[in-house]
């Protein structure tokens, strides 16, 4: 089995990430400077809001240079418009 892609951060880079649970029913949107580490925390149950829906996999990432920009993108994907775009993105991958 091939290793999953590594999303380890380059210096001073931030990543918007979107997770999907194994059942395909819940997404989680967040920001991190190390997505691999953050995914492990989600799957270990250390994140209360995503704990009941484990395990997760990364379905989308976006790398930006500032935390402010990453937070803006996170806010967008949590909005109604962003959720619709995410839904379209998920449907196009099927």
Secondary structure as GFF3:
##gff-version 3
##sequence-region A 1 94
A	DSSP	beta_strand	14	21	.	.	.	ID=ss1
A	DSSP	beta_strand	27	32	.	.	.	ID=ss2
A	DSSP	alpha_helix	35	43	.	.	.	ID=ss3
A	DSSP	alpha_helix	48	51	.	.	.	ID=ss4
A	DSSP	beta_strand	56	64	.	.	.	ID=ss5
A	DSSP	alpha_helix	67	78	.	.	.	ID=ss6
A	DSSP	alpha_helix	80	92	.	.	.	ID=ss7
###
